[in-house]
Amino acid sequence: MSDDSAMNDFHGAAQIAFDDAVMVKLAAMLRLLDPQVLEALQCDLVTICAHYQEIIATLPCDLPGAPLNMSLTKRGDWLETNVINPAEKLAAALVEDKRPMFSTWPYPLTPPKFRDNSALLSELQNLLGEATRLRDVLRSQQADDAGHSQELRAEIFISIVEAQRKHPIGVPASRGVYDAEFRQRRGGYVDAVRFIFKQITGVEENLDRLIGQEIRFKL
């Protein structure tokens, strides 16, 4: 599947996630009465949804649609064991002075013709460099206690907030009022944020900590 086809698939899924029926529910939460504003918000949410669903589909994390879920530590270990160490060993075996190790004499009796490994070695060194850099980045993030699953949630949340700020919604940014029945804060703003988040990720999240930070510091 081409990159364009894959992106079209994500865009189509995002259009379904934020179709007109969904936007009617969202309009009620945000008290959005202007159809043009609602349409503009819908366009932004479709773009955001497609963007993050593509990221989720390529990132080891704990959200639905991810290819697998693996911690930063285990990813770094996997790269070392399965890519970096073998690549270093193979690269060392493909240098010029190791050519005699590939000699086929006496079959045939003529002097052996060695294959040119320069292109393979160049590609291997590029792979080794990329894998090493990624491993180092993962180790750094691991030291900072920054897991991809939580980082991705925060990035999605920020994008949702920015989209809502961009348009004149009918409710103020607020943490809402605590509802004992639902055991969480409820209100038009927080309900809308959680609703959008679920449409993008497929999971229900409280998001109270992120919402509280956004209200206090205007992230």
RAZI-V164916 format. One record per pair of residues at least 4 apart in sequence whose ideal C-beta (glycine too) atoms are under 8 Angstrom apart, sorted by the first residue. I is the first residue (numbers start at 0). J is the second residue. D is the distance in Angstrom with one decimal. If there is no record, write none. Layout:
i->{I | I}
j->{J | J}
d->{D | D}
This chain:
i->{0 | 0 | 0 | 1 | 2 | 3 | 4 | 5 | 5 | 6 | 6 | 6 | 7 | 8 | 9 | 9 | 9 | 9 | 9 | 9 | 10 | 10 | 10 | 11 | 12 | 12 | 12 | 12 | 13 | 13 | 13 | 13 | 13 | 13 | 13 | 13 | 14 | 14 | 16 | 16 | 16 | 16 | 16 | 17 | 17 | 17 | 17 | 17 | 17 | 17 | 18 | 19 | 19 | 20 | 21 | 21 | 22 | 22 | 22 | 22 | 23 | 24 | 24 | 25 | 25 | 25 | 25 | 25 | 25 | 25 | 26 | 26 | 26 | 26 | 28 | 28 | 28 | 28 | 28 | 28 | 29 | 29 | 29 | 29 | 29 | 29 | 29 | 30 | 30 | 30 | 30 | 31 | 31 | 31 | 31 | 31 | 31 | 32 | 33 | 33 | 34 | 35 | 36 | 36 | 36 | 37 | 38 | 39 | 39 | 40 | 40 | 40 | 40 | 40 | 40 | 41 | 42 | 43 | 43 | 43 | 43 | 44 | 44 | 44 | 44 | 45 | 46 | 47 | 47 | 47 | 47 | 47 | 47 | 48 | 48 | 48 | 49 | 50 | 50 | 51 | 51 | 51 | 51 | 51 | 51 | 51 | 52 | 52 | 52 | 53 | 54 | 54 | 55 | 55 | 55 | 55 | 55 | 55 | 55 | 56 | 56 | 56 | 57 | 58 | 58 | 58 | 58 | 59 | 59 | 59 | 59 | 59 | 59 | 59 | 60 | 60 | 60 | 60 | 60 | 61 | 61 | 61 | 62 | 62 | 62 | 62 | 62 | 63 | 63 | 63 | 64 | 68 | 69 | 69 | 69 | 70 | 70 | 71 | 71 | 71 | 71 | 71 | 71 | 71 | 71 | 72 | 72 | 73 | 74 | 74 | 75 | 75 | 75 | 75 | 75 | 76 | 77 | 77 | 78 | 78 | 78 | 78 | 78 | 78 | 79 | 79 | 79 | 80 | 81 | 82 | 82 | 82 | 82 | 83 | 83 | 83 | 83 | 83 | 84 | 85 | 86 | 86 | 86 | 86 | 86 | 87 | 87 | 88 | 89 | 89 | 90 | 90 | 90 | 90 | 90 | 91 | 92 | 92 | 93 | 93 | 93 | 93 | 93 | 94 | 97 | 98 | 98 | 101 | 101 | 101 | 102 | 102 | 103 | 103 | 104 | 104 | 104 | 116 | 117 | 118 | 119 | 120 | 121 | 122 | 123 | 124 | 125 | 126 | 127 | 128 | 129 | 130 | 131 | 132 | 133 | 134 | 135 | 136 | 137 | 138 | 139 | 140 | 140 | 140 | 141 | 145 | 145 | 146 | 147 | 148 | 149 | 150 | 151 | 152 | 152 | 152 | 152 | 153 | 153 | 154 | 155 | 155 | 155 | 155 | 156 | 156 | 156 | 156 | 156 | 156 | 157 | 157 | 158 | 159 | 159 | 159 | 159 | 159 | 160 | 160 | 160 | 160 | 161 | 162 | 162 | 163 | 163 | 163 | 163 | 163 | 168 | 168 | 169 | 170 | 170 | 170 | 170 | 171 | 172 | 172 | 172 | 173 | 173 | 173 | 173 | 174 | 174 | 174 | 174 | 174 | 174 | 174 | 175 | 175 | 175 | 175 | 175 | 175 | 175 | 176 | 176 | 176 | 177 | 177 | 177 | 178 | 178 | 178 | 178 | 181 | 183 | 183 | 184 | 184 | 184 | 185 | 185 | 186 | 187 | 188 | 189 | 189 | 189 | 189 | 190 | 191 | 192 | 192 | 192 | 193 | 193 | 193 | 193 | 193 | 194 | 195 | 196 | 196 | 196 | 196 | 197 | 197 | 197 | 197 | 200 | 206 | 207 | 208 | 209 | 210 | 211 | 212 | 212 | 213 | 213}
j->{4 | 5 | 8 | 5 | 6 | 7 | 8 | 9 | 53 | 10 | 49 | 53 | 11 | 12 | 13 | 49 | 50 | 52 | 53 | 56 | 14 | 45 | 49 | 15 | 16 | 48 | 49 | 52 | 17 | 44 | 45 | 46 | 47 | 48 | 49 | 52 | 18 | 45 | 21 | 45 | 48 | 198 | 199 | 21 | 22 | 41 | 44 | 45 | 48 | 198 | 22 | 23 | 41 | 24 | 25 | 198 | 26 | 37 | 40 | 41 | 27 | 28 | 194 | 29 | 31 | 37 | 40 | 191 | 194 | 195 | 30 | 31 | 32 | 37 | 170 | 187 | 188 | 190 | 191 | 194 | 163 | 168 | 169 | 170 | 187 | 188 | 191 | 168 | 169 | 170 | 187 | 36 | 37 | 40 | 166 | 168 | 169 | 169 | 37 | 167 | 38 | 39 | 40 | 166 | 167 | 41 | 42 | 43 | 166 | 44 | 162 | 163 | 165 | 166 | 168 | 45 | 46 | 47 | 162 | 165 | 166 | 48 | 162 | 195 | 198 | 49 | 50 | 51 | 155 | 158 | 159 | 162 | 199 | 52 | 198 | 199 | 53 | 54 | 158 | 55 | 151 | 154 | 155 | 158 | 199 | 200 | 56 | 64 | 199 | 57 | 58 | 151 | 60 | 62 | 63 | 64 | 65 | 151 | 200 | 64 | 65 | 66 | 66 | 65 | 66 | 147 | 151 | 65 | 66 | 67 | 68 | 69 | 74 | 147 | 65 | 68 | 147 | 148 | 151 | 65 | 68 | 148 | 148 | 151 | 200 | 201 | 202 | 200 | 201 | 202 | 201 | 148 | 73 | 74 | 77 | 74 | 146 | 75 | 137 | 138 | 140 | 141 | 145 | 146 | 147 | 76 | 141 | 77 | 78 | 137 | 79 | 134 | 137 | 138 | 141 | 80 | 81 | 82 | 82 | 83 | 130 | 133 | 134 | 137 | 83 | 84 | 134 | 84 | 85 | 86 | 126 | 127 | 130 | 87 | 127 | 130 | 131 | 134 | 88 | 89 | 90 | 123 | 126 | 127 | 130 | 91 | 127 | 92 | 93 | 123 | 94 | 120 | 123 | 124 | 127 | 97 | 97 | 100 | 97 | 116 | 119 | 120 | 123 | 120 | 101 | 102 | 113 | 111 | 113 | 114 | 111 | 113 | 107 | 111 | 108 | 110 | 111 | 120 | 121 | 122 | 123 | 124 | 125 | 126 | 127 | 128 | 129 | 130 | 131 | 132 | 133 | 134 | 135 | 136 | 137 | 138 | 139 | 140 | 141 | 142 | 143 | 145 | 146 | 147 | 145 | 149 | 150 | 150 | 151 | 152 | 153 | 154 | 155 | 156 | 200 | 204 | 209 | 157 | 209 | 158 | 159 | 196 | 199 | 200 | 160 | 192 | 196 | 206 | 209 | 213 | 161 | 218 | 162 | 163 | 192 | 195 | 196 | 199 | 164 | 192 | 213 | 218 | 165 | 166 | 195 | 168 | 172 | 188 | 191 | 192 | 188 | 191 | 187 | 186 | 187 | 188 | 191 | 188 | 188 | 213 | 214 | 186 | 188 | 189 | 214 | 184 | 186 | 189 | 207 | 210 | 211 | 214 | 184 | 185 | 186 | 187 | 188 | 189 | 190 | 184 | 185 | 186 | 183 | 184 | 185 | 182 | 183 | 184 | 185 | 185 | 205 | 207 | 189 | 207 | 210 | 189 | 190 | 190 | 191 | 192 | 193 | 206 | 207 | 210 | 194 | 195 | 196 | 206 | 210 | 197 | 203 | 204 | 205 | 206 | 198 | 199 | 200 | 202 | 204 | 206 | 201 | 202 | 203 | 204 | 204 | 210 | 211 | 212 | 213 | 214 | 215 | 216 | 218 | 217 | 218}
d->{4.9 | 5.4 | 7.9 | 6.9 | 6.3 | 6.3 | 6.6 | 6.7 | 7.3 | 6.2 | 7.2 | 6.8 | 6.2 | 6.5 | 6.2 | 4.3 | 7.9 | 5.1 | 4.8 | 7.5 | 6.5 | 7.0 | 4.5 | 6.8 | 6.4 | 7.7 | 7.3 | 6.3 | 6.4 | 7.8 | 4.6 | 7.5 | 8.0 | 3.7 | 4.0 | 6.5 | 6.5 | 5.5 | 6.9 | 7.7 | 5.3 | 4.6 | 6.9 | 5.3 | 6.3 | 5.6 | 4.7 | 5.2 | 6.2 | 6.3 | 7.1 | 6.6 | 8.0 | 7.2 | 6.4 | 6.5 | 6.0 | 5.8 | 7.6 | 5.0 | 6.9 | 6.9 | 7.1 | 6.1 | 7.4 | 7.9 | 7.7 | 6.0 | 6.4 | 7.1 | 7.7 | 4.3 | 7.6 | 5.3 | 7.5 | 4.9 | 8.0 | 5.0 | 4.1 | 6.5 | 7.3 | 4.3 | 5.8 | 5.6 | 6.1 | 7.6 | 5.1 | 7.1 | 2.9 | 5.4 | 6.4 | 5.9 | 5.0 | 7.2 | 7.8 | 5.9 | 5.8 | 6.9 | 6.6 | 7.6 | 6.2 | 6.5 | 6.3 | 5.2 | 6.2 | 6.3 | 6.6 | 6.7 | 6.1 | 6.2 | 6.6 | 7.6 | 7.8 | 4.9 | 7.9 | 6.4 | 6.7 | 6.3 | 4.6 | 6.7 | 7.8 | 6.0 | 6.1 | 6.4 | 7.8 | 6.3 | 6.4 | 6.4 | 7.8 | 4.9 | 7.1 | 6.2 | 6.9 | 6.0 | 6.7 | 4.8 | 6.4 | 6.8 | 7.9 | 6.2 | 7.5 | 7.6 | 5.3 | 7.3 | 5.6 | 7.5 | 6.4 | 6.5 | 6.9 | 6.8 | 5.6 | 6.9 | 6.7 | 5.1 | 7.8 | 4.8 | 5.4 | 7.3 | 7.2 | 5.6 | 7.1 | 6.9 | 7.0 | 6.1 | 7.8 | 6.0 | 6.9 | 6.5 | 6.8 | 5.1 | 6.0 | 4.3 | 6.2 | 6.7 | 4.8 | 6.1 | 4.9 | 4.4 | 5.8 | 7.0 | 4.6 | 4.6 | 6.8 | 6.9 | 5.2 | 7.2 | 6.4 | 6.9 | 4.1 | 6.4 | 6.9 | 7.5 | 4.8 | 5.2 | 7.3 | 6.9 | 6.9 | 6.3 | 4.9 | 7.8 | 5.4 | 4.3 | 7.7 | 6.3 | 7.0 | 6.4 | 5.6 | 6.1 | 6.5 | 5.5 | 6.6 | 5.1 | 4.3 | 5.4 | 6.7 | 6.1 | 5.6 | 7.8 | 5.1 | 5.8 | 5.3 | 6.4 | 4.6 | 7.4 | 4.9 | 5.9 | 6.2 | 6.3 | 6.8 | 5.8 | 7.2 | 7.7 | 4.4 | 6.3 | 6.5 | 5.2 | 5.9 | 6.3 | 6.5 | 6.1 | 6.0 | 5.8 | 6.0 | 4.3 | 6.9 | 6.5 | 6.5 | 6.7 | 6.4 | 6.3 | 7.5 | 6.3 | 5.2 | 6.1 | 6.4 | 7.7 | 5.5 | 7.4 | 6.8 | 4.6 | 6.5 | 4.6 | 7.1 | 7.4 | 7.7 | 7.8 | 5.0 | 7.5 | 5.9 | 7.6 | 4.8 | 8.0 | 7.4 | 4.7 | 7.1 | 7.2 | 5.5 | 5.3 | 6.3 | 6.5 | 6.1 | 6.2 | 6.5 | 6.4 | 6.2 | 6.3 | 6.4 | 6.1 | 6.1 | 6.3 | 6.3 | 6.2 | 6.4 | 6.4 | 6.3 | 6.4 | 6.4 | 6.4 | 6.1 | 6.6 | 6.6 | 4.5 | 7.9 | 7.9 | 7.8 | 7.5 | 5.6 | 6.6 | 5.8 | 6.7 | 6.5 | 6.4 | 6.3 | 6.3 | 7.8 | 6.8 | 7.6 | 6.4 | 6.4 | 6.5 | 6.5 | 6.4 | 5.9 | 6.6 | 6.4 | 7.3 | 6.7 | 6.3 | 4.8 | 7.6 | 6.2 | 5.8 | 6.4 | 6.6 | 5.7 | 5.0 | 6.3 | 7.8 | 6.3 | 7.1 | 5.5 | 6.5 | 6.4 | 7.3 | 8.0 | 5.7 | 7.9 | 7.9 | 7.1 | 7.5 | 8.0 | 7.9 | 7.8 | 7.4 | 3.9 | 5.0 | 7.6 | 6.8 | 5.6 | 7.1 | 5.8 | 5.6 | 5.0 | 7.2 | 6.8 | 5.2 | 7.4 | 6.3 | 7.0 | 5.6 | 5.8 | 5.8 | 4.0 | 5.0 | 2.8 | 7.8 | 6.6 | 4.3 | 7.4 | 6.3 | 6.3 | 6.0 | 7.3 | 5.3 | 7.8 | 7.5 | 6.5 | 7.0 | 4.3 | 6.1 | 5.6 | 6.7 | 5.7 | 6.1 | 7.9 | 6.6 | 6.1 | 6.3 | 6.2 | 6.6 | 6.3 | 7.5 | 7.8 | 5.7 | 6.0 | 6.3 | 6.3 | 6.2 | 6.3 | 6.4 | 6.9 | 6.6 | 7.6 | 5.8 | 6.6 | 6.5 | 6.0 | 7.9 | 5.7 | 6.4 | 6.8 | 6.5 | 5.4 | 7.5 | 7.6 | 5.4 | 6.0 | 6.5 | 6.3 | 6.4 | 6.3 | 5.7 | 6.2 | 6.9 | 4.7}
